[in-house]
Amino acid sequence: DKGTLTAPVEGTLDTATGWFAAASTSLTGTDGYVDTTGRLRFRGVEDLTDHTFTEHVYGKFCVPKVKKDK
């Protein structure tokens, strides 16, 4: 199935060290992913001189095996 997933995140950034962490506040999908649930988490560090990121992304998505009739 085709579709999109949107997961807005909220988090923190330490402007002295570049360390950051964020987590999704919700997850919504369209088309084939409309019934998908889950979350994302991001942790890492930003190089404050060249603004590049090194991060780890953790996530879990649950997609129903049987689609609901709409």
N, C-alpha and C positions, 0 to 999 in steps of 0.2 A: 504494500500500500504506500501511497505517497501522502505527504502532509508535512507540517512543520510542528516543532516543539518550541515553546517559549518559556524560559525560566528566569524571571527577574531575580536579582541577587541583592543582598544587603551585607555589608561587612565593614571591616576596619583596615586602615593603612597606617602604619607607624612611619611618619614622615622623617624620623631621625635614622631609622634602620632600613626602611623599605619593606619590612615584613608586612604581609597582608593575609587576611582570611575572609572568606565570604561564603554565604550559603543561600540557596534559592528560597524564596518566600512562598512560591507557588509554582505550579507547572500546568500549562495549558497546551492543548494540541488541536490541530485542525485535520480535517479529512480522515485519513486512516489512523491518526493518533488522537482522535478526539476523546477517547476513554482512557488514555494513558495517565498514569499517576507516577509520582516519584520525586526525587530531589537531587540536587547537585551541591557539591562543596568544593571550594577552591582554597588552596593554601600555597604560599610561596613567598618570594622576595622580588622586589623591583630594584634593579640597579639604578640608583638615583642620579648617576652621572649620564648614562646614555638612555635611560628610560626603557630598558628591556626587562622582560619578566622571565623568571623561572618559576613554574608553578606545577602543582599536582592537582589533578581534577579527579574527584571521586563522585560516583553517581550510581543511582539505581532507578531503573525505569520498569514499571509493570504494565504490560499490555495484555488486555483480556484475550483469551484464546477464542472466545465466541463473541462476535459483535452484537451489540444491542440493536434491536429494530428501532428505527427513528421515525 
